[in-house]
Amino acid sequence: MTAVIAVAVFAAAYVFIATDRIHKTVVALAGAGLVLALGVVGSEDVFYSQETGVDWDVIFLLLGMMIIVSVLRQTGVFEFTAIWAAKRAKASPRRVMVLLVLLTAVASALLDNVTTVLLIAPVTLLVCDRLRVDPVPFLIAEVFSSNIGGAATLIGDPPNIIIASRSGLTFNDFLIHMAPIVVVEMIVFVAILPLLFRGPYSTDPDRAADVMALNEREAIEDPALLVKCGVVLLGVFVLFVGHPVFHIEPAVVALLGAGVLVLISRSSPQQYLASVEWETLLFFAGLFIMVGAMIHTGVIGDLAELATDATGGDAGVASMLILGVSAVLSGIIDNIPYVATMSPLVLDLVQGVPDPAQGQALWWSLALGADFGGNLTAVGASANVVVLGIAYRNGTPISFWDFTKKGIVVTAVTIAIAAPYVWLRYFAFA
């Protein structure tokens, strides 16, 4: 009975989120309240369980990076980057989109996709404001790019971190096996951008001339603080990359970086909390609780086991099934809790595969399916939710379906490319 309740509450919440009739944060918190009030989960399951509770690592990683962005905003570096990008693209909106998409992909691989969109989204809003064009297509394209680019490295996407902790795969393993296909995916993605976003992308010639006449260096308001932010961000990146050596969790690194920046910048609470998306953080908490209820009642585990049992012990079939199922389910329930649930089952499958390389292919199928599947819907990945929150706060809301109808195309294309890559590299020519 509790399983039925958990599924019913999640399904109803998903319908409300998809229709945009009620704000997604209200829906998520109401759904979380229902599964708690009806006894599907208890406070211990929600607040203390690593398997079924709120993923505090994600919440505090987001909070820490949002505070860092708030302090960084005071330096004027976003305005600098906005003017620089517009001038390098000769004030052409289409070229600006391509440039920002590529910057987002590279930054997502080096940092993580959530941090990247927190940094890129304000720049995008400023560029679009300067050029007087609609920022929504730019923001959506950047989210897609962040989820694709973030797949390249261990730290680029939260699901990769979960997979690495379960499988023992290293940073270099991800770079060798994931980065090549990500490069191909990005080339294809940039090629299909004109087809995805067909709207008029022209700007007033006088407006373009004004932008080209701007001096980006004049936008830097506090050079000393910018240097301090650069040093702190470099330290944060080193600790992210050096996780196997330092054993400091990314959430702790983000909070340490935020604390140091608040201290050395002497910012007031109003300043360092200015970019914190409280509604986004609450939405994630509610979503984690609802998904945790389905994990607690065995719903997600049963679905995953049915999918893995259907492989018949064939590693090639298993990899293709994991890739496809992961792309769909990650897009529906958020790829972080999905991977957290699926990774123990993949580990069992891997241990039953005689060939280590083919067994490892199951992990790459899970990573590719979850990372690229995060583009499927507006709630498929953390970066999606963060950008939608930023857009809403800046008066340019992105509806669930505006995002998802593009996300379905991008996910289909990326998975269609990933499938032959996995099959050819690990099975046909192994």
MILOKOL-519553 format. One record per residue (C-alpha): residue in one letter; x, y, z; chain. Coordinates in steps of 0.25 Angstrom, whole numbers. Example, Ala and Ser with C-alpha at 12.3 -4.5 7.8 and 13.67 -1.06 7.14 Angstrom:
% MILOKOL-519553
R,res,c1,c2,c3,chain
R,a,49,-18,31,A
R,s,55,-4,29,A
END
This chain:
% MILOKOL-519553
R,res,c1,c2,c3,chain
R,m,0,0,0,A
R,t,11,10,3,A
R,a,18,7,-10,A
R,v,4,11,-17,A
R,i,4,24,-9,A
R,a,18,27,-12,A
R,v,16,25,-27,A
R,a,3,33,-27,A
R,v,8,45,-20,A
R,f,21,45,-29,A
R,a,12,44,-41,A
R,a,2,55,-37,A
R,a,14,64,-33,A
R,y,20,61,-47,A
R,v,7,65,-54,A
R,f,6,78,-46,A
R,i,21,81,-49,A
R,a,19,78,-64,A
R,t,7,87,-66,A
R,d,13,99,-58,A
R,r,0,102,-52,A
R,i,6,102,-38,A
R,h,20,106,-35,A
R,k,29,94,-35,A
R,t,35,97,-21,A
R,v,21,97,-15,A
R,v,18,84,-22,A
R,a,31,77,-17,A
R,l,29,82,-3,A
R,a,14,78,-3,A
R,g,18,64,-9,A
R,a,29,62,2,A
R,g,19,66,13,A
R,l,9,56,8,A
R,v,18,44,8,A
R,l,23,48,22,A
R,a,9,51,27,A
R,l,3,38,22,A
R,g,15,30,28,A
R,v,21,25,15,A
R,v,35,30,21,A
R,g,39,35,34,A
R,s,48,46,39,A
R,e,59,37,40,A
R,d,58,32,26,A
R,v,57,46,21,A
R,f,68,53,29,A
R,y,78,43,33,A
R,s,77,32,22,A
R,q,88,32,11,A
R,e,80,23,2,A
R,t,66,30,4,A
R,g,68,43,10,A
R,v,71,57,5,A
R,d,84,57,-2,A
R,w,91,68,7,A
R,d,104,67,-1,A
R,v,96,73,-13,A
R,i,88,83,-5,A
R,f,101,89,1,A
R,l,109,88,-11,A
R,l,99,96,-18,A
R,l,98,106,-6,A
R,g,113,108,-5,A
R,m,115,110,-20,A
R,m,103,120,-20,A
R,i,110,128,-9,A
R,i,123,128,-17,A
R,v,115,133,-29,A
R,s,109,144,-20,A
R,v,123,149,-16,A
R,l,128,148,-30,A
R,r,117,156,-35,A
R,q,122,168,-27,A
R,t,135,169,-36,A
R,g,128,172,-49,A
R,v,134,160,-56,A
R,f,121,155,-61,A
R,e,119,168,-68,A
R,f,133,167,-73,A
R,t,131,153,-79,A
R,a,117,158,-85,A
R,i,124,169,-93,A
R,w,136,161,-97,A
R,a,127,149,-102,A
R,a,118,159,-110,A
R,k,130,166,-116,A
R,r,137,153,-120,A
R,a,124,148,-127,A
R,k,123,162,-134,A
R,a,110,164,-127,A
R,s,104,153,-135,A
R,p,93,146,-125,A
R,r,96,132,-132,A
R,r,111,133,-131,A
R,v,109,137,-116,A
R,m,100,125,-114,A
R,v,111,116,-120,A
R,l,122,123,-112,A
R,l,115,122,-99,A
R,v,111,107,-102,A
R,l,125,103,-104,A
R,l,130,111,-92,A
R,t,119,104,-83,A
R,a,123,90,-88,A
R,v,138,92,-85,A
R,a,135,99,-72,A
R,s,126,87,-68,A
R,a,136,77,-70,A
R,l,147,85,-62,A
R,l,137,89,-50,A
R,d,124,83,-50,A
R,n,111,86,-58,A
R,v,104,92,-46,A
R,t,115,102,-43,A
R,t,117,105,-58,A
R,v,102,109,-60,A
R,l,103,117,-47,A
R,l,114,125,-54,A
R,i,109,125,-68,A
R,a,95,128,-66,A
R,p,97,142,-61,A
R,v,106,145,-72,A
R,t,96,140,-82,A
R,l,85,149,-77,A
R,l,94,161,-78,A
R,v,99,158,-92,A
R,c,84,156,-96,A
R,d,80,169,-89,A
R,r,91,177,-97,A
R,l,87,171,-110,A
R,r,72,172,-107,A
R,v,69,157,-110,A
R,d,61,146,-103,A
R,p,71,139,-93,A
R,v,62,126,-92,A
R,p,68,119,-104,A
R,f,82,122,-99,A
R,l,79,117,-85,A
R,i,73,104,-90,A
R,a,85,102,-100,A
R,e,95,104,-89,A
R,v,88,94,-79,A
R,f,88,84,-90,A
R,s,103,87,-93,A
R,s,106,86,-78,A
R,n,100,72,-76,A
R,i,108,67,-89,A
R,g,121,74,-85,A
R,g,120,70,-71,A
R,a,120,55,-75,A
R,a,134,56,-79,A
R,t,140,55,-65,A
R,l,138,49,-52,A
R,i,135,63,-45,A
R,g,127,68,-57,A
R,d,114,63,-53,A
R,p,109,58,-39,A
R,p,104,44,-45,A
R,n,119,42,-49,A
R,i,124,44,-35,A
R,i,114,34,-30,A
R,i,118,24,-40,A
R,a,133,26,-37,A
R,s,130,23,-22,A
R,r,123,10,-25,A
R,s,132,5,-37,A
R,g,146,10,-32,A
R,l,148,17,-46,A
R,t,158,28,-46,A
R,f,158,42,-51,A
R,n,167,37,-63,A
R,d,157,26,-66,A
R,f,146,35,-68,A
R,l,155,44,-76,A
R,i,160,33,-85,A
R,h,146,26,-87,A
R,m,136,38,-86,A
R,a,143,50,-92,A
R,p,145,45,-106,A
R,i,130,42,-108,A
R,v,127,56,-101,A
R,v,135,63,-112,A
R,v,127,56,-123,A
R,e,114,59,-116,A
R,m,118,74,-115,A
R,i,121,75,-130,A
R,v,108,69,-133,A
R,f,100,78,-123,A
R,v,106,91,-128,A
R,a,103,86,-142,A
R,i,88,84,-139,A
R,l,87,97,-131,A
R,p,80,105,-143,A
R,l,70,94,-144,A
R,l,67,93,-129,A
R,f,65,108,-128,A
R,r,60,114,-141,A
R,g,55,127,-135,A
R,p,59,141,-141,A
R,y,73,144,-136,A
R,s,76,158,-141,A
R,t,79,170,-133,A
R,d,78,185,-136,A
R,p,90,190,-144,A
R,d,91,202,-135,A
R,r,90,193,-123,A
R,a,101,184,-128,A
R,a,110,196,-131,A
R,d,108,201,-117,A
R,v,113,187,-111,A
R,m,125,187,-120,A
R,a,129,201,-115,A
R,l,129,196,-100,A
R,n,142,194,-93,A
R,e,140,181,-85,A
R,r,152,185,-75,A
R,e,143,197,-70,A
R,a,133,186,-65,A
R,i,143,181,-54,A
R,e,139,189,-41,A
R,d,148,182,-31,A
R,p,161,176,-37,A
R,a,166,173,-23,A
R,l,154,164,-20,A
R,l,154,158,-33,A
R,v,168,153,-31,A
R,k,164,147,-17,A
R,c,152,140,-24,A
R,g,161,135,-34,A
R,v,171,129,-24,A
R,v,159,123,-16,A
R,l,153,117,-28,A
R,l,166,111,-32,A
R,g,167,105,-18,A
R,v,153,99,-20,A
R,f,156,93,-33,A
R,v,169,87,-28,A
R,l,161,81,-16,A
R,f,150,76,-26,A
R,v,160,69,-35,A
R,g,169,64,-23,A
R,h,157,57,-16,A
R,p,164,43,-17,A
R,v,176,49,-10,A
R,f,170,59,0,A
R,h,157,51,2,A
R,i,149,64,4,A
R,e,135,64,-1,A
R,p,131,74,-12,A
R,a,120,80,-3,A
R,v,130,82,8,A
R,v,140,88,-2,A
R,a,129,98,-7,A
R,l,125,102,7,A
R,l,140,104,11,A
R,g,142,113,-2,A
R,a,129,121,1,A
R,g,133,123,16,A
R,v,147,128,12,A
R,l,141,137,1,A
R,v,131,143,11,A
R,l,142,145,21,A
R,i,152,152,12,A
R,s,142,160,4,A
R,r,135,165,17,A
R,s,122,164,10,A
R,s,109,167,17,A
R,p,98,156,18,A
R,q,90,163,7,A
R,q,102,163,-2,A
R,y,107,148,-1,A
R,l,93,142,0,A
R,a,88,150,-13,A
R,s,90,139,-22,A
R,v,85,128,-13,A
R,e,73,121,-20,A
R,w,65,117,-8,A
R,e,54,112,-16,A
R,t,63,103,-24,A
R,l,69,97,-11,A
R,l,55,95,-5,A
R,f,50,88,-18,A
R,f,62,79,-18,A
R,a,59,75,-4,A
R,g,45,72,-7,A
R,l,48,64,-19,A
R,f,59,56,-12,A
R,i,48,52,-1,A
R,m,38,48,-11,A
R,v,48,39,-19,A
R,g,53,34,-6,A
R,a,39,29,-3,A
R,m,39,21,-15,A
R,i,53,16,-12,A
R,h,49,12,2,A
R,t,36,5,-2,A
R,g,45,-3,-13,A
R,v,38,3,-25,A
R,i,51,8,-32,A
R,g,58,-4,-28,A
R,d,48,-13,-34,A
R,l,48,-6,-47,A
R,a,63,-6,-48,A
R,e,63,-21,-45,A
R,l,53,-24,-56,A
R,a,61,-16,-66,A
R,t,74,-23,-62,A
R,d,68,-37,-61,A
R,a,63,-35,-76,A
R,t,78,-36,-81,A
R,g,79,-51,-80,A
R,g,93,-50,-75,A
R,d,98,-44,-88,A
R,a,108,-32,-85,A
R,g,105,-26,-98,A
R,v,90,-26,-97,A
R,a,91,-21,-82,A
R,s,100,-9,-87,A
R,m,90,-5,-97,A
R,l,78,-7,-88,A
R,i,85,0,-76,A
R,l,88,12,-86,A
R,g,73,13,-91,A
R,v,66,11,-78,A
R,s,76,21,-71,A
R,a,73,31,-81,A
R,v,58,30,-79,A
R,l,58,29,-64,A
R,s,68,39,-61,A
R,g,61,49,-69,A
R,i,48,46,-61,A
R,i,53,45,-47,A
R,d,66,53,-47,A
R,n,79,46,-50,A
R,i,85,47,-36,A
R,p,75,38,-28,A
R,y,74,29,-40,A
R,v,89,26,-41,A
R,a,89,25,-26,A
R,t,79,14,-27,A
R,m,84,7,-40,A
R,s,99,7,-37,A
R,p,98,-5,-27,A
R,l,90,-13,-37,A
R,v,100,-10,-48,A
R,l,112,-14,-38,A
R,d,105,-28,-37,A
R,l,104,-29,-52,A
R,v,119,-25,-54,A
R,q,123,-36,-44,A
R,g,116,-46,-52,A
R,v,123,-42,-66,A
R,p,136,-50,-68,A
R,d,143,-40,-77,A
R,p,147,-28,-69,A
R,a,146,-18,-81,A
R,q,132,-22,-84,A
R,g,128,-22,-69,A
R,q,134,-7,-69,A
R,a,125,-4,-81,A
R,l,113,-5,-72,A
R,w,118,6,-64,A
R,w,120,15,-76,A
R,s,106,11,-81,A
R,l,100,16,-67,A
R,a,108,29,-67,A
R,l,105,32,-82,A
R,g,90,29,-80,A
R,a,89,37,-67,A
R,d,97,49,-71,A
R,f,91,50,-85,A
R,g,77,46,-80,A
R,g,78,58,-71,A
R,n,74,67,-83,A
R,l,61,59,-85,A
R,t,52,68,-76,A
R,a,53,81,-68,A
R,v,55,72,-55,A
R,g,65,62,-61,A
R,a,78,68,-55,A
R,s,82,78,-44,A
R,a,87,88,-55,A
R,n,73,89,-61,A
R,v,66,92,-48,A
R,v,77,103,-45,A
R,v,75,110,-58,A
R,l,60,110,-58,A
R,g,61,116,-44,A
R,i,70,127,-49,A
R,a,62,130,-61,A
R,y,49,130,-52,A
R,r,56,140,-43,A
R,n,60,149,-54,A
R,g,46,150,-60,A
R,t,49,141,-72,A
R,p,42,128,-67,A
R,i,45,115,-75,A
R,s,33,106,-75,A
R,f,34,91,-73,A
R,w,30,88,-87,A
R,d,38,98,-94,A
R,f,50,92,-88,A
R,t,45,77,-90,A
R,k,41,78,-104,A
R,k,55,82,-108,A
R,g,61,72,-97,A
R,i,55,60,-104,A
R,v,61,63,-117,A
R,v,75,65,-111,A
R,t,74,53,-102,A
R,a,70,44,-114,A
R,v,82,50,-122,A
R,t,92,48,-112,A
R,i,88,34,-108,A
R,a,87,30,-122,A
R,i,102,34,-124,A
R,a,106,28,-110,A
R,a,100,14,-113,A
R,p,109,10,-125,A
R,y,120,16,-118,A
R,v,119,7,-106,A
R,w,115,-5,-115,A
R,l,127,-3,-124,A
R,r,138,1,-114,A
R,y,135,-10,-103,A
R,f,128,-21,-111,A
R,a,130,-21,-126,A
R,f,145,-18,-126,A
R,a,148,-21,-112,A
END
